[in-house]
């Protein structure tokens, strides 16, 4: 009897355990719908639902429009070459055709006056170093003193018009070179011929004509200040020269203090 009771108890406990296992299995299947529905048939080469859910789906990028090539440089537009700048003279030559006649004449006079002043100054520096007679030394000193003031104002008038100080012409350079090769009494005669009374007279005449034609008030005022000084210089050259002027020509010196070539009106 006791054996039957023991077997019954064991059967009950076994049934309860089996029932508990069955309930646990049902709970697990309820949580996993895929197992609840039974095994799934997976087609070959077809991704399972689990694999699809594991792979993140990225948003599709919008189709990019084709990039436009940068515009090619216009072939018709050519870069302008850099303009060569040669100083005041080049700019003056470029604008010379647009100048009124009175301004063209004023520029021509200023260039000639500057060339005359440069030759006088260079010759007088030579005379200060090589002159023998007191008259030549005194006259060269007075010329250099006058040119120091006059040339500074003349340079200002040139620069106000965009002009540079001009160089001497060929005749002036040749006359100065001949003077530089002379010595003693011959040098004194050639110096007097080069900057003496004849050249002073020509200079005064050119200044008087420029004054009559000038329309620029600054230029007129400058010429008016120079004329009295030039007339005094002409008189001093006459007193110095005496008969030296004729002897100088016999030596083959050609007067060339004022430009013999008409300067370009720039």
C-alpha positions as CSV (number, residue, x, y, z in Angstrom):
1,X,0.0,0.0,0.0
2,X,2.8,2.3,0.8
3,X,4.5,1.5,-2.5
4,X,1.3,2.5,-4.4
5,X,1.2,5.8,-2.5
6,X,4.9,6.5,-3.3
7,X,4.4,5.7,-7.0
8,X,1.3,7.9,-7.1
9,X,3.1,10.8,-5.6
10,X,5.9,10.4,-8.1
11,X,3.5,10.3,-10.9
12,X,1.8,13.5,-9.7
13,X,5.1,15.3,-9.3
14,X,6.1,14.2,-12.8
15,X,2.9,15.4,-14.3
16,X,3.2,18.7,-12.6
17,X,6.8,19.1,-13.9
18,X,5.7,18.2,-17.4
19,X,2.8,20.7,-17.2
20,X,5.2,23.3,-16.0
21,X,7.7,22.7,-18.8
22,X,4.7,22.8,-21.2
23,X,3.7,26.2,-19.9
24,X,7.2,27.5,-20.1
25,X,7.5,26.3,-23.7
26,X,4.3,28.0,-24.7
27,X,5.3,31.2,-23.1
28,X,8.6,31.3,-25.1
29,X,6.8,30.6,-28.3
30,X,4.3,33.3,-27.6
31,X,7.2,35.8,-27.3
32,X,8.7,34.6,-30.7
33,X,6.0,34.8,-33.4
34,X,8.2,33.1,-35.8
35,X,8.5,30.0,-33.7
36,X,4.8,30.1,-32.8
37,X,3.8,29.8,-36.4
38,X,6.2,26.9,-37.0
39,X,9.3,26.6,-39.1
40,X,9.6,28.9,-42.1
41,X,10.5,27.6,-45.5
42,X,13.4,29.8,-46.7
43,X,13.8,29.9,-50.5
44,X,17.3,29.6,-51.8
45,X,19.2,32.9,-52.3
46,X,16.4,34.8,-50.6
47,X,17.2,36.8,-47.5
48,X,15.3,36.0,-44.4
49,X,13.3,38.6,-42.6
50,X,15.8,38.6,-39.7
51,X,18.7,39.3,-42.1
52,X,16.7,42.1,-43.7
53,X,15.9,43.7,-40.4
54,X,19.6,43.4,-39.4
55,X,20.8,45.4,-42.5
56,X,19.9,49.1,-42.1
57,X,18.2,50.7,-45.0
58,X,20.0,53.9,-46.1
59,X,18.1,56.7,-47.7
60,X,18.7,57.0,-51.4
61,X,20.7,60.1,-52.5
62,X,19.0,62.3,-55.0
63,X,20.5,62.1,-58.4
64,X,23.3,64.7,-58.9
65,X,22.9,67.0,-61.8
66,X,25.9,66.9,-64.1
67,X,28.5,69.6,-63.2
68,X,28.9,72.4,-65.6
69,X,32.4,73.1,-66.9
70,X,33.9,76.5,-66.0
71,X,33.3,79.0,-68.8
72,X,36.3,79.2,-71.1
73,X,38.0,82.6,-71.4
74,X,36.7,84.6,-74.3
75,X,39.1,84.3,-77.1
76,X,38.1,87.7,-78.5
77,X,39.3,89.6,-75.5
78,X,43.0,90.0,-75.6
79,X,45.1,91.3,-72.7
80,X,46.5,94.7,-73.4
81,X,50.3,94.7,-73.2
82,X,51.9,96.8,-70.5
83,X,52.6,100.2,-71.9
84,X,56.2,101.1,-71.7
85,X,56.9,104.3,-69.8
86,X,59.8,106.3,-71.1
87,X,59.2,109.3,-68.8
88,X,57.9,112.8,-69.5
89,X,59.0,113.0,-73.1
90,X,57.0,110.0,-74.2
91,X,53.8,111.2,-72.6
92,X,54.3,114.6,-74.0
93,X,54.8,113.2,-77.5
94,X,51.6,111.1,-77.1
95,X,49.5,114.2,-76.3
96,X,51.2,116.7,-78.5
97,X,48.7,116.5,-81.3
98,X,45.9,117.5,-78.8
99,X,47.6,120.6,-77.6
100,X,46.4,124.1,-78.7
101,X,48.9,126.1,-80.8
102,X,49.8,128.5,-78.1
103,X,50.7,125.7,-75.7
104,X,52.7,124.0,-78.4
105,X,54.7,127.2,-78.9
106,X,55.2,127.6,-75.1
107,X,56.6,124.1,-74.8
108,X,58.9,124.6,-77.8
109,X,60.2,127.8,-76.2
110,X,60.8,126.1,-72.8
111,X,62.7,123.3,-74.4
112,X,64.9,125.7,-76.3
113,X,65.5,127.9,-73.2
114,X,66.4,124.8,-71.2
115,X,68.9,123.6,-73.8
116,X,70.5,127.1,-74.0
117,X,70.8,127.3,-70.2
118,X,72.4,123.9,-70.0
119,X,75.0,124.8,-72.5
120,X,75.8,128.1,-70.8
121,X,76.2,126.4,-67.5
122,X,78.5,123.6,-68.8
123,X,80.6,126.1,-70.7
124,X,80.9,128.4,-67.7
125,X,82.0,125.6,-65.4
126,X,84.8,124.9,-67.9
127,X,85.7,128.6,-68.0
128,X,85.8,128.8,-64.2
129,X,88.4,126.0,-64.2
130,X,90.4,126.9,-67.4
131,X,89.8,130.6,-68.0
132,X,92.9,132.8,-67.9
133,X,91.7,136.4,-68.1
134,X,89.9,138.0,-65.2
135,X,87.0,139.1,-67.5
136,X,86.3,135.4,-68.5
137,X,86.4,134.3,-64.9
138,X,84.1,137.0,-63.7
139,X,81.6,136.5,-66.5
140,X,81.5,132.7,-66.0
141,X,80.8,133.3,-62.3
142,X,77.9,135.7,-63.1
143,X,76.4,133.2,-65.6
144,X,76.5,130.3,-63.2
145,X,74.9,132.5,-60.4
146,X,72.1,133.5,-62.8
147,X,71.5,130.0,-64.1
148,X,71.2,128.5,-60.6
149,X,68.1,130.5,-60.0
150,X,66.6,130.7,-63.5
151,X,67.0,127.0,-64.2
152,X,65.2,125.9,-61.0
153,X,62.2,128.0,-62.0
154,X,62.5,126.7,-65.6
155,X,62.5,123.1,-64.4
156,X,59.3,123.8,-62.4
157,X,57.6,125.1,-65.5
158,X,58.7,122.1,-67.5
159,X,57.5,119.6,-64.9
160,X,54.2,121.4,-64.6
161,X,53.6,120.4,-68.2
162,X,54.9,116.8,-67.8
163,X,58.1,117.5,-69.6
164,X,61.7,116.5,-68.7
165,X,64.8,118.6,-69.0
166,X,65.9,118.2,-72.6
167,X,69.4,117.3,-73.7
168,X,71.6,119.5,-75.9
169,X,71.3,119.2,-79.7
170,X,74.2,118.0,-81.9
171,X,75.5,121.5,-82.7
172,X,75.6,122.4,-79.0
173,X,77.4,119.2,-78.0
174,X,80.0,119.6,-80.7
175,X,80.7,123.2,-79.7
176,X,81.1,122.2,-76.1
177,X,83.4,119.4,-77.0
178,X,85.6,121.8,-79.0
179,X,85.7,124.1,-76.1
180,X,86.7,121.3,-73.8
181,X,89.7,120.5,-76.0
182,X,91.0,124.1,-76.0
183,X,93.5,125.7,-73.6
184,X,94.8,129.1,-72.8
185,X,94.0,132.1,-74.9
186,X,92.2,130.0,-77.5
187,X,89.9,128.7,-74.8
188,X,89.0,132.2,-73.7
189,X,88.2,133.3,-77.3
190,X,86.0,130.2,-77.9
191,X,84.2,130.6,-74.6
192,X,83.4,134.3,-75.4
193,X,82.1,133.2,-78.9
194,X,80.0,130.4,-77.5
195,X,78.2,132.4,-74.7
196,X,79.1,135.9,-75.8
197,X,77.1,138.9,-77.0
198,X,75.8,137.3,-80.2
199,X,74.3,134.4,-78.3
200,X,72.9,136.7,-75.6
201,X,71.2,138.9,-78.2
202,X,69.6,135.8,-79.8
203,X,68.4,134.7,-76.4
204,X,66.8,138.1,-75.6
205,X,65.0,138.0,-78.9
206,X,63.6,134.6,-78.3
207,X,62.4,135.5,-74.8
208,X,60.7,138.7,-76.2
209,X,58.9,136.7,-78.9
210,X,57.8,134.1,-76.3
211,X,56.5,136.8,-74.0
212,X,54.3,138.3,-76.8
213,X,52.8,134.9,-77.7
214,X,52.4,133.5,-74.2
215,X,49.0,133.0,-72.7
216,X,50.0,131.2,-69.5
217,X,50.2,133.8,-66.7
218,X,52.9,131.8,-64.9
219,X,55.1,131.6,-68.0
220,X,54.6,135.3,-68.8
221,X,55.6,136.3,-65.3
222,X,58.7,134.2,-65.5
223,X,59.8,135.6,-68.8
224,X,59.2,139.1,-67.6
225,X,61.5,138.5,-64.6
226,X,64.2,137.0,-66.9
227,X,64.4,139.7,-69.6
228,X,66.0,142.4,-67.5
229,X,68.7,140.0,-66.3
230,X,69.3,138.7,-69.8
231,X,69.8,142.2,-71.1
232,X,72.3,142.9,-68.4
233,X,74.1,139.7,-69.2
234,X,74.1,140.7,-72.9
235,X,75.7,144.1,-72.0
236,X,78.3,142.4,-69.8
237,X,79.2,140.0,-72.7
238,X,79.7,142.9,-75.1
239,X,82.1,144.6,-72.7
240,X,84.0,141.3,-72.3
241,X,84.1,140.3,-75.9
242,X,85.5,143.4,-77.7
243,X,87.3,142.0,-80.7
244,X,87.3,138.4,-79.4
245,X,84.2,137.4,-81.2
246,X,85.7,137.9,-84.7
247,X,88.9,136.1,-83.7
248,X,86.8,133.2,-82.4
249,X,85.1,132.7,-85.7
250,X,88.5,132.7,-87.4
251,X,89.3,129.6,-85.2
252,X,86.3,127.8,-86.7
253,X,83.9,128.0,-83.8
254,X,80.3,128.2,-84.8
255,X,78.0,130.0,-82.4
256,X,75.6,127.4,-81.0
257,X,74.5,128.6,-77.5
258,X,70.8,128.8,-78.6
259,X,69.6,125.6,-80.3
260,X,70.3,125.7,-84.0
261,X,67.7,123.0,-84.6
262,X,64.1,123.9,-83.9
263,X,63.1,121.7,-81.0
264,X,60.1,119.5,-81.2
265,X,57.0,121.3,-79.7
266,X,56.2,118.8,-77.0
